[in-house]
């Protein structure tokens, strides 16, 4: 049985867990107490798009134990579909609470990825904010997408010696999922989570959007304005049109569900 066994909502084929941040954290640390690990994917609109069009990405995301909605378009689509999610579980916010709880419960943590400076500063800030945190290591290696066997072996040699309880991988998608998929069988008692650009947020290299922009689903705009050369095509050409496809699919799914319920309630004719 997959970790948590939460109810799930299918958004264009991506299975998203109906779970809030508190219950997710409870599940992670209860699993660690049982000696069990797992894998969390924090999915935004780009993840849903890749899942719909790329069979390799779909296979990767499908291996995760838990997939949460890190993106308001997913929350809106689930609501349109008639299967509302408890809340948005933003990966960059979840990292803070994960670190805080790991420090409180004496669980070890490893940071993998990000730029050299972001990785170092994120580690320093985590340790400064949580002096009891067992930060067992951090590194920012150069890894290909997909990673080579030699690159995975080098990572595994260090991680197997440390066996962290929680491994945060900040390499962007799908590279971070490729790395996690390769390492996970070697560390079955570790919880893995891809965290994208979160180390840069923690390090202060990149500013996160204000709370009001996060609440209104405009965090992507804030990110694009900070790095337009890299992100403009992804957000405006790839993701924005795909959002309309996602919402249309959600409305169609809702209509199908209503039709089935209507037929189920229709009284049988006794003629």
C-alpha angles and dihedrals in degrees: 000000000000118000115278096001089220120172112270138217119207114222108187088324098315109120109222121190118235096227137124125224096261095053091044092054090046090053094048095051094040088054091050089052088055091050093251130130134196148172130258124198116196102204128202130177092282090057091053090049093050091045090054098048107025119064092195093053089046091054091050097048090045091062093063119104094215131023118188132189108257096173134056094233088066091050091049093047092050089050091049088049091056093247103100119196118225092241146318110284103204113201094217090054093042090056091063093051092043091054092045093052093043089055091048094049098039096246120155123239136198126193116210124183138001122109117314092253095044092048093050095044093045090053091048094048093047091052093046093050093043110031092180093055113123097222098178096181150328136203142167107209126176106253129177125226105268096023119236123242089249092053092050091048091053091051093044093051091060098037095048089056091052102033096196118205091222127028118192113197118197107184104113125250133327094008094061091051091049090053093046092049090054096046101039098078089054093053106038093163094054127094112224127200130175108222104181111199096352094114089059090051091050092046093049092241091121126029118231119226118267115265093254090058091048091052093050094047094250099121089107090061092053090050093047093052090054094050108018097157093060102031108033095083093044095051103034103031103030109024107030096057089043090057089066090052090051093050092046090051091049092053091047091050091050091051091050091050091050090049092052092048090049092052091047092054096044109111117241117250115247095195 
